């Protein structure tokens, strides 16, 4: 729906303009539902990826914000909350999601 796309464009724009510390946002101008980010590693998590940046992708479905985004690490990472495909399995992206949380919370 158009109102969802407007909300999404606004949220991605705000997040890109003022990202949380240690995070760079790369919006996809051709597909607003595809948002990629780079997260600075803590510098102590072996093996740290090249450049110390973990690449991640947020996929926003047609029901966003009522339904949570799906998060995937594009950088190989070994973590109990990250599946073999890179899918992030945390409660905020599952049962604890609320529409008012928005992308910044993720």
ABEGO torsion letter per residue (X at the ends): XAAAAAAAAAAAAAAAABBBBGBBBBBBAABAABBBBBBBBAGABOBBBBGGBBBBBBBBBAAOAABBBBBBBABBBBBAABBAAGBBBBAAABAABBAAAEAAAX
